[in-house]
Amino acid sequence: GAVVSQHPSWVICKSGTSVKIECRSLDFQATTMFWYRQFPKQSLMLMATSNEGSKATYEQGVEKDKFLINHASLTLSTLTVTSAHPEDSSFYICSATTPGLYGYTFGSGTRLTVV
Amino acid sequence: QKEVEQDPGPLSVPEGAIVSLNCTYSNSAFQYFMWYRQYSRKGPELLMYTYSSGNKEDGRFTAQVDKSSKYISLFIRDSQPSDSATYLCAMSGGGGSEKLVFGKGTKLTVNP
């Protein structure tokens, strides 16, 4: 079945630094990838949608300059949290899909802690 | 009214019980319906995928979609402690690259 790999699974960084999270589709070419944020005991909150080779579409209220998304190839999308602050600490999850694929496949998530 | 409503629970059942989870929605354009299982600190895992109305069965899991009532259900037969997780319903209007709209998730605990 479709597999999405997300790295790192957890990361701790200092306030003010930047962190990059990678999302790779291992056995299919992902035309569209999504990035979500999830707070404890809450559902997934969509941050942005990215199509390969195009600029990402951000949801209302998500700072595009703070959460940089790149989808440079059909198998890789990255989320960079720039100038991270403690309030950016959260669980970030990517998902990917492509025409003909049933459902959307999710990565295993990245727990970001900013200290 | 939210686009997708799902009772967050928590729901606690004994091992072997039949579990019924459901969601209601308001957007009649939704045509693709999914159920995901999410264990703590993990990404969601696709359990069931259904297009339009009808039933779909896969092992112990049965998904039902009633578009006339805007109501979807997931049944788990012979529930096991390993089924303890949060179950999320999700739906979209089109296939391909349309974004999913999620319910809040129902936390299920199956007690041995």
Interface residues (C-beta under 8 A of the other chain):
Chain A: V4 Q6 T31 T32 F34 Q42 S43 L44 L46 T49 N51 F91 I93 S95 T97 T98 P99 Y102 G103 Y104 T105 F106 G107 S108 G109 R111
Chain B: M34 Y36 R41 K42 G43 P44 E45 L46 Y49 L88 A90 G95 G96 S97 K99 L100 F102 G103 K104 G105
